Amino acid sequence: MAIETTDSKFKEDVLDSDLPVLVDFWAPWCGPCRMLGPIIDRIGEKMDGKVKVFKLNVDDNPTVSTQYGITGIPTVLIFKNGQIDREFVGVQPEQVYLNALAA
């Protein structure tokens, strides 16, 4: 299951994590984001303890969204050691995210 993060918790939740982190940038009004939601939740369940999985609502958290240049959603960023490792825009198959996390 994905956990909500915010502008104020992003550094602690994502950048300071010892584990790889997947962040789903989304908004409730975005149809493709709603399609991606269950995939992100499954990844959180499958990778529990190996990876952290967060969702960030871009409408409620404009600071982080702007900082990372998020202009289209859904956007998924994978962070390793506080740095962006991979970026995906649009809905991808679950295995694409799993492969990126395992790399």
N, C-alpha and C positions, 0 to 999 in steps of 0.2 A: 504494500500500500504506500502510495506517495504521501508525503507530509507537506503541508503548506509552509513556505518560508516567506519572509517579508524583506523590505528594504533594510529594516533595522537588525534583522537576524541573519542576513545573507552571509556576512563575513564569517560569523561563528559557524553557521550551518554548512556552508559550502567551501569557502576559501581556506578555512583553518582545519578542514577535515583530513584525517590520516587515510581515509578510504577514498576511492574514486567516487565522484558524485555526478548523478544525472539530474539536470534541472529542466523541467518542462515549463516554458514560458507560454502562458495561455490566457484566455479571457472567457467568461461564461457565455457570451453572445456568439462565440466563434464555433461554427458547426464542425470544421475539421478538428478543432481542439477537443470537442466533446467525443469525437470518434477516437481520438488518441488516448483519452483519459483511461479507459480500461486496459489498454496496452501498457501504459506507464505503471498502473497499479499492479499488473501481473509481474512486471519486471521487478518492482519493489518487493513482491512476495518471493519470487524465485531467487533473487540475489540478496535476500536479507542477511545481514552480517558481513557481506562481502562488498557491498556498494550502498551508498545512501541515495535515496530518490526523493526529490522535492518538486513541488509545483510552485510557480510564482505567477500570481495574477498581475498581468501587466497594467491593468487599469488602476488597481489599488497600490501598485508599487512602481511608480514611474522612474525612480532614481536608478535602480539597478537595471531596468529595461533600457533606459537611455545610455547608461554607462557601457553596456555591451552591444549597443547599436541594434537592438531588436526592432525591426521595422515590419516584419511579417510574422504571423503566428499561425499555427504552432511552430515554435522554434525549440529545439532540444540541444542543450549544451552539455557536454561531458567534461568535467573538470578532473584533473589529476594533479596533485600537489599544488592546488590553488590556481592552476593555469588551465585555460581552455585546451582540451586535447582534440575534441571533435565537435562539429556543429552540423545539425540537420534542420532544414527548413521544410515544413510540410510533414504530412503523415508518412512514416516509413513502416515496413513490416517489423514486427517485434524482434525477429532474428537479427536485423540490421543493428539495432541498439545493443542487443546482447553481444554480438560480435565485437562491436566498438568497445564495450566495457571490458571484454576479455583480452583485448589486444594490449 
